[in-house]
Amino acid sequence: MILYIITNISIMSVKLGIAPIAWSNDDMPELGGNTSLEQCLDEASQAGYIGIESGGKFPKKSSELLPKLSQFNLQLCSGWYGANLRKNTVEDEKKLIQEQLELFKDCNSPCIVFAEVSGSIQGDPNRKLSTRPQMEKDEWLEFCNKISEMGKYLEDQGMPLAYHHHMGTVIETQKDTERLLDNTHDSVKLTLDTGHMLFAKGDSKSILENYNERLFHVHCKDIRKDVLEKSLKENLSFRAAFLEGAFTVPGDGCIDYEPLFEVLKKNNYSGWLVVEAEQDPAKANPFEYAKIGYKYLTETLSKSKIEVFKN
């Protein structure tokens, strides 16, 4: 008698999304302010992406947003929420996030990309990179307790909090990020942004290896090394650095993503990889750069034998 053994082989796959900031910048309306939402969604879809993060031009009602996304065969794959927990109570912050929370739940977003922006210098052209806000020991304790409460609340609502470290904010460096994760509840997840981590002289691979259980979302942002070095040497403002061209899409900068994808594969990551690169659309055509990022990611993922999920 011949026995046939059937083995189910699980092949890891990820989803590719993009952020609308390449088309228009909510913090600087003069950058892409005349670009329509329809153009953004159409070009994102044409470039190959199946998801897009939310932006200022997006409808705030699911009854309007879902049909718009469906028209271009896209899913909502998260979006930014800027918190002020250093100033607000947790109850106040719950009220402020409620509208976005309900929208994201209705649209089946995987998470909310959450960041503390109180005292942030990211939008101030007169504040140098070295002047970003920092917390003393006592404030760290209070802040982490508040973030934990928000994490538990959002988890109970079925919408994970995926914390985004960001240049110019209180959680900027690898050390900041690790301290936050080490001192908050497990419901507080992580959005790893490869560009912001490198800008802050951190090591994304180390974060991926040591905080796999907390990783929930990935922003694939690349860095132009020469602009990064100039920005740090001259202590530019964050705004000046990105207007100089510090950020770009994967495949157009200095970050090698293959070692990062190998770690993701080892850890069976199956979430979203979101291309996010704030650039001046007048200098960096959003559609062309979206295609560059998609091509690089799909080719590099293929080398690591990771499939890209298709609609």
C-alpha positions in Angstrom: 0.0 0.0 0.0 1.3 3.4 -0.9 0.7 6.2 1.5 0.5 9.7 0.2 1.3 12.5 2.6 -0.1 15.9 1.8 1.6 18.8 3.4 0.2 22.2 3.5 3.0 24.6 2.8 2.3 28.1 4.1 3.8 30.8 2.0 4.2 34.2 3.7 2.6 37.1 2.0 2.4 40.8 2.7 0.2 43.7 1.5 1.5 46.8 -0.2 0.0 50.2 0.5 1.0 53.8 0.1 0.4 57.1 1.9 -1.2 60.0 0.1 1.4 62.4 1.4 3.4 61.9 -1.8 0.5 63.7 -3.7 -0.5 66.3 -1.1 0.9 67.3 2.3 -1.7 68.0 5.0 0.9 70.1 7.0 1.8 72.2 4.0 -1.2 72.6 1.8 0.9 74.4 -0.8 2.5 71.1 -1.6 0.0 69.3 -3.9 -2.9 71.3 -2.7 -4.5 71.3 -6.1 -4.1 67.6 -6.6 -7.5 65.9 -6.4 -8.2 62.9 -4.2 -9.3 61.0 -7.3 -6.0 61.5 -9.0 -4.2 60.3 -5.9 -6.3 57.1 -5.6 -6.2 56.4 -9.3 -2.4 56.7 -9.5 -1.9 54.7 -6.3 -4.0 51.9 -7.8 -2.4 52.1 -11.2 1.1 51.8 -9.5 0.0 48.4 -8.1 -0.9 49.2 -4.5 -4.0 47.6 -2.9 -4.2 49.9 0.1 -3.8 53.5 1.0 -3.6 55.4 4.3 -6.0 58.2 5.1 -5.3 61.9 4.5 -6.8 65.3 4.9 -8.8 65.1 1.6 -10.4 61.8 2.4 -14.2 61.8 3.3 -14.8 61.6 7.0 -17.9 59.4 6.7 -17.6 55.7 5.8 -20.7 55.9 3.6 -18.6 58.2 1.4 -15.1 56.8 1.8 -15.8 53.2 1.2 -17.4 53.7 -2.2 -14.6 56.0 -3.2 -11.9 53.5 -2.2 -13.8 50.7 -3.9 -14.0 52.7 -7.1 -10.2 52.5 -7.3 -10.0 48.9 -5.9 -8.2 50.1 -2.7 -8.5 49.3 1.0 -7.9 51.7 3.9 -4.7 50.5 5.4 -4.5 52.8 8.4 -3.8 56.5 8.9 -2.2 59.0 11.2 -3.6 60.3 14.5 -1.7 63.0 16.4 -2.3 62.8 20.1 -1.6 65.3 22.9 -1.5 63.0 25.9 1.2 65.0 27.6 -1.4 67.7 28.0 -4.7 65.9 27.8 -6.3 63.4 30.1 -6.9 59.9 28.7 -10.6 60.5 28.7 -10.2 63.7 26.7 -8.1 61.9 24.2 -10.7 59.1 23.9 -13.3 61.7 22.9 -10.9 63.4 20.4 -10.1 60.1 18.6 -13.7 58.8 18.6 -14.6 60.1 15.1 -11.5 58.6 13.5 -11.9 55.4 15.5 -15.5 54.9 14.2 -14.5 55.7 10.6 -11.6 53.3 10.7 -13.7 50.5 12.3 -16.4 51.0 9.6 -13.7 50.9 6.9 -11.9 47.8 8.3 -8.6 49.6 8.9 -6.0 47.3 10.5 -4.9 49.9 13.0 -4.5 53.5 13.9 -1.0 55.0 13.4 -0.7 56.9 16.7 1.9 59.5 17.6 2.3 62.0 20.4 2.7 65.5 18.8 2.6 67.8 21.8 5.6 70.1 21.6 6.6 68.6 18.2 8.9 70.7 16.0 8.1 68.8 12.8 6.0 71.6 11.3 8.0 74.6 12.6 10.5 75.9 10.0 12.3 77.9 12.8 12.9 75.0 15.1 16.1 73.0 14.6 16.3 69.2 14.8 18.3 69.4 18.0 15.5 71.3 19.8 12.9 68.5 19.7 10.9 68.0 23.0 12.2 65.4 25.5 10.7 64.1 28.8 12.2 63.8 32.3 11.9 60.5 34.2 8.7 61.4 36.1 7.0 62.5 32.9 8.0 59.3 31.1 6.2 57.2 33.7 3.0 59.2 33.4 3.2 59.3 29.6 3.7 55.5 29.4 0.8 54.9 31.7 -1.5 57.1 29.5 -0.3 55.4 26.3 -1.0 52.0 27.9 -4.6 53.1 28.8 -5.1 54.3 25.2 -3.7 51.0 23.9 -6.1 49.0 26.1 -9.0 51.1 25.1 -8.4 50.9 21.4 -7.7 47.2 21.6 -11.1 46.7 23.3 -12.6 48.7 20.4 -11.0 46.3 17.9 -8.6 48.9 16.5 -5.0 48.4 17.6 -2.8 51.4 18.5 0.3 51.2 16.4 2.7 53.8 17.8 4.8 55.7 15.3 8.2 57.1 16.4 8.8 60.3 14.5 11.5 62.9 14.1 10.9 66.1 16.0 8.7 64.4 18.7 9.2 63.0 22.2 9.5 59.5 20.7 12.1 60.0 18.1 15.1 57.7 18.6 15.6 54.0 18.9 16.2 54.4 22.6 13.0 56.4 22.9 11.1 53.7 21.0 12.5 50.9 23.1 11.8 52.7 26.3 8.2 53.3 25.3 7.7 49.6 24.3 9.4 48.3 27.4 7.2 50.4 29.7 3.8 50.1 28.1 1.1 47.4 28.0 1.3 44.8 25.2 -1.7 46.4 23.6 0.5 49.2 22.5 1.9 48.1 19.1 4.5 49.5 16.9 4.6 51.2 13.5 8.2 50.9 12.4 9.2 53.7 10.0 12.5 52.8 8.4 13.3 56.3 7.3 12.5 58.0 10.6 14.5 55.3 12.4 17.6 55.9 10.2 17.2 59.7 10.4 17.4 59.3 14.2 20.5 57.2 13.8 18.7 54.0 14.8 18.7 50.4 13.6 15.5 49.1 12.1 16.8 45.6 11.9 17.5 45.5 15.7 14.0 46.8 16.4 12.5 44.1 14.2 14.5 41.4 15.8 13.8 42.5 19.4 10.2 43.7 19.3 8.6 41.2 16.9 5.7 40.7 19.2 4.8 44.4 19.2 5.3 45.1 15.5 2.0 45.7 13.7 2.6 48.1 10.8 5.6 49.1 8.7 6.3 52.4 6.9 8.8 51.9 4.1 10.5 55.3 3.8 13.9 55.6 2.3 16.6 58.2 2.9 18.9 60.2 0.6 22.2 59.8 2.5 23.7 63.1 1.3 20.7 65.1 2.4 20.5 63.3 5.7 24.2 64.1 6.5 23.7 67.7 5.5 20.5 68.0 7.6 22.3 66.7 10.7 25.5 68.6 10.1 23.7 71.9 9.6 21.1 71.2 12.2 18.2 72.0 9.8 14.6 72.1 10.8 12.6 68.9 10.0 10.6 70.8 7.4 13.8 72.1 5.7 15.2 68.6 5.7 12.3 67.1 3.9 12.0 70.0 1.5 15.7 69.4 0.7 14.8 65.9 -0.2 15.8 63.8 2.8 13.0 61.3 2.2 12.2 59.2 -0.8 10.7 55.9 -1.8 12.4 52.5 -1.3 14.8 51.9 -4.0 15.8 55.5 -4.4 17.7 55.9 -1.2 20.4 54.3 0.9 18.4 51.7 2.9 18.9 48.0 2.0 15.5 46.4 2.7 16.5 42.8 2.0 17.9 42.2 5.5 14.8 43.7 7.0 12.5 41.5 4.9 14.5 38.5 6.0 13.7 39.3 9.6 10.0 39.8 8.7 10.0 36.5 7.0 11.6 34.7 10.0 8.9 36.3 12.2 6.1 35.5 9.8 5.0 39.1 9.4 1.9 39.2 7.3 0.7 42.8 7.6 1.1 45.9 5.6 4.2 47.5 4.1 3.3 51.1 3.3 5.4 53.3 1.1 5.5 56.7 2.8 7.8 59.4 1.5 7.0 63.1 2.0 8.5 64.9 -0.9 7.6 68.1 -2.9 5.4 66.7 -5.7 6.6 69.5 -8.0 10.1 68.0 -7.8 9.2 64.3 -7.3 6.3 63.2 -9.5 4.1 61.1 -7.1 3.0 58.6 -9.7 6.5 57.9 -11.0 7.9 57.6 -7.5 5.0 55.3 -6.4 6.0 53.0 -9.3 9.7 53.1 -8.3 8.8 52.1 -4.7 6.4 49.3 -5.8 8.9 47.9 -8.3 11.7 47.9 -5.7 9.6 46.3 -3.0 8.1 43.6 -5.1 11.5 42.6 -6.5 13.2 42.7 -3.1 10.4 40.7 -1.5 10.6 38.1 -4.2 14.3 37.7 -3.4 13.3 36.9 0.1 10.6 34.5 -1.2 7.8 36.6 0.3 4.6 36.9 -1.8 2.8 40.1 -2.4 -1.0 39.8 -1.8 -3.1 40.8 -4.7 -6.7 41.9 -4.8 
